[in-house]
Every structure is written in C-alpha cells, then in structure tokens.
C-alpha cells in the first residue's frame, strides 16, 4: 500500500535477490553484530570492498529525496574520506568521525563512495 518508498519495495527486493545466509555460531549466547548500519531507509549500502588496511563502502539514495544519513560501523576506523568511483580520495573529501558515525548528505539518486582507513 502507498508509494514504493512507504511499501519498502527496495528492501524487499534486496531480501529476495540477496537472502541472508546463516553461519553456525560458536556459542548459543553470542551477541548480535553488524559491520554497518545506515540511519535512513532512503539510503542503500550497496557494497563494501576490502583493501589492505581499508574498506570502500558504496551507498546511494534510492527514494529520489534529499536526505542526511548516518553511516555507523563496528570496524575500528582511523580515517574516513569520500572517494570517486575509481576509489581515489576526493580533494576536500575528509569526513569527520563523530560518535553517531559518519554524516553523509545525499541528493536524489546520488552515489557516494567512502574510503574507511582501518586502525591497526
């Protein structure tokens, strides 16, 4: 019911096309853990690619809206910066690491790539 945004069509499509796979845990009481979370349902974390000592995360705005979202991670981040689609750091692209995570601003359908340098 409602618009595709209200109906959660994008999330349902990802759930159908990329189902979660279970992994046996070493204990029955293991805490829940997630590498990344995004505060807005309008922003989709499409991919995270490993590099030596870094991770590149690609996100996009999927609802056709202007939105600010927080990207949070459980990974030990030393530095974060915007990069281009070839994963080269952007001039003036350094992002401030805040307690809420990284604040990212999106315009309709904008793609952002973020280079996360990991602490040793």
Secondary structure, 3 states (H helix, E strand, C coil): CCCHHHHCHHHHHHHHHCCCCCCCCCCCCCCCCCCEEECCCCEEEEEEEEECCEEEEEEEECCCCCEEEEEEECCCEEEEEEECCCCCEEEEEEECCECCEEEEEECCCCEEEEEEEECC
